[in-house]
Amino acid sequence: MDFNFLFSPDTIITSISTNLNISSQQIGATIKLLEEDNSIPFIARYRKDITNNLNEIQLRDIKHEWDYLNSLNDLKKHVYGSIDEQKVAAGDEACPIIVVCHTAQVPDSLGVYGNQVGQSS
């Protein structure tokens, strides 16, 4: 199954950068540190040189946005997979989930397929 409609890591970083008004380099460095299992307090205190002095609040905001957009990607995969299993997805027009940018938009984007998502075939 092709998931080219998902947000790429670069797209997520750019979106977070725009939303929080923090440079993409700082976002990318923070994400890398978080994915290496560094805690936010540790990053704020001991990795200021890498994040260019981001504070704990900014780091938490970055983590929150990163987690949110990645969970949206997971939700899109699940919904698209459910639609695909039911053989109702016939291209981009039949699956509006690809353009969803917020979890609140997911039910609205499904239209007539919404009641079938998550049900067994």
Secondary structure as a PSIPRED ss2 file (coil, helix, strand):
# PSIPRED VFORMAT (PSIPRED V4.0)

   1 M C   1.000  0.000  0.000
   2 D C   1.000  0.000  0.000
   3 F C   1.000  0.000  0.000
   4 N C   1.000  0.000  0.000
   5 F C   1.000  0.000  0.000
   6 L C   1.000  0.000  0.000
   7 F C   1.000  0.000  0.000
   8 S C   1.000  0.000  0.000
   9 P H   0.000  1.000  0.000
  10 D H   0.000  1.000  0.000
  11 T H   0.000  1.000  0.000
  12 I H   0.000  1.000  0.000
  13 I H   0.000  1.000  0.000
  14 T H   0.000  1.000  0.000
  15 S H   0.000  1.000  0.000
  16 I H   0.000  1.000  0.000
  17 S H   0.000  1.000  0.000
  18 T H   0.000  1.000  0.000
  19 N H   0.000  1.000  0.000
  20 L H   0.000  1.000  0.000
  21 N C   1.000  0.000  0.000
  22 I C   1.000  0.000  0.000
  23 S C   1.000  0.000  0.000
  24 S H   0.000  1.000  0.000
  25 Q H   0.000  1.000  0.000
  26 Q H   0.000  1.000  0.000
  27 I H   0.000  1.000  0.000
  28 G H   0.000  1.000  0.000
  29 A H   0.000  1.000  0.000
  30 T H   0.000  1.000  0.000
  31 I H   0.000  1.000  0.000
  32 K H   0.000  1.000  0.000
  33 L H   0.000  1.000  0.000
  34 L H   0.000  1.000  0.000
  35 E H   0.000  1.000  0.000
  36 E C   1.000  0.000  0.000
  37 D C   1.000  0.000  0.000
  38 N C   1.000  0.000  0.000
  39 S C   1.000  0.000  0.000
  40 I H   0.000  1.000  0.000
  41 P H   0.000  1.000  0.000
  42 F H   0.000  1.000  0.000
  43 I H   0.000  1.000  0.000
  44 A H   0.000  1.000  0.000
  45 R H   0.000  1.000  0.000
  46 Y H   0.000  1.000  0.000
  47 R C   1.000  0.000  0.000
  48 K H   0.000  1.000  0.000
  49 D H   0.000  1.000  0.000
  50 I H   0.000  1.000  0.000
  51 T H   0.000  1.000  0.000
  52 N C   1.000  0.000  0.000
  53 N C   1.000  0.000  0.000
  54 L C   1.000  0.000  0.000
  55 N C   1.000  0.000  0.000
  56 E H   0.000  1.000  0.000
  57 I H   0.000  1.000  0.000
  58 Q H   0.000  1.000  0.000
  59 L H   0.000  1.000  0.000
  60 R H   0.000  1.000  0.000
  61 D H   0.000  1.000  0.000
  62 I H   0.000  1.000  0.000
  63 K H   0.000  1.000  0.000
  64 H H   0.000  1.000  0.000
  65 E H   0.000  1.000  0.000
  66 W H   0.000  1.000  0.000
  67 D H   0.000  1.000  0.000
  68 Y H   0.000  1.000  0.000
  69 L H   0.000  1.000  0.000
  70 N H   0.000  1.000  0.000
  71 S H   0.000  1.000  0.000
  72 L H   0.000  1.000  0.000
  73 N H   0.000  1.000  0.000
  74 D H   0.000  1.000  0.000
  75 L H   0.000  1.000  0.000
  76 K H   0.000  1.000  0.000
  77 K H   0.000  1.000  0.000
  78 H H   0.000  1.000  0.000
  79 V H   0.000  1.000  0.000
  80 Y H   0.000  1.000  0.000
  81 G H   0.000  1.000  0.000
  82 S H   0.000  1.000  0.000
  83 I H   0.000  1.000  0.000
  84 D H   0.000  1.000  0.000
  85 E H   0.000  1.000  0.000
  86 Q C   1.000  0.000  0.000
  87 K C   1.000  0.000  0.000
  88 V C   1.000  0.000  0.000
  89 A C   1.000  0.000  0.000
  90 A C   1.000  0.000  0.000
  91 G C   1.000  0.000  0.000
  92 D H   0.000  1.000  0.000
  93 E H   0.000  1.000  0.000
  94 A H   0.000  1.000  0.000
  95 C C   1.000  0.000  0.000
  96 P H   0.000  1.000  0.000
  97 I H   0.000  1.000  0.000
  98 I H   0.000  1.000  0.000
  99 V H   0.000  1.000  0.000
 100 V C   1.000  0.000  0.000
 101 C C   1.000  0.000  0.000
 102 H C   1.000  0.000  0.000
 103 T H   0.000  1.000  0.000
 104 A H   0.000  1.000  0.000
 105 Q H   0.000  1.000  0.000
 106 V H   0.000  1.000  0.000
 107 P H   0.000  1.000  0.000
 108 D H   0.000  1.000  0.000
 109 S H   0.000  1.000  0.000
 110 L H   0.000  1.000  0.000
 111 G H   0.000  1.000  0.000
 112 V H   0.000  1.000  0.000
 113 Y H   0.000  1.000  0.000
 114 G C   1.000  0.000  0.000
 115 N C   1.000  0.000  0.000
 116 Q C   1.000  0.000  0.000
 117 V C   1.000  0.000  0.000
 118 G C   1.000  0.000  0.000
 119 Q C   1.000  0.000  0.000
 120 S C   1.000  0.000  0.000
 121 S C   1.000  0.000  0.000
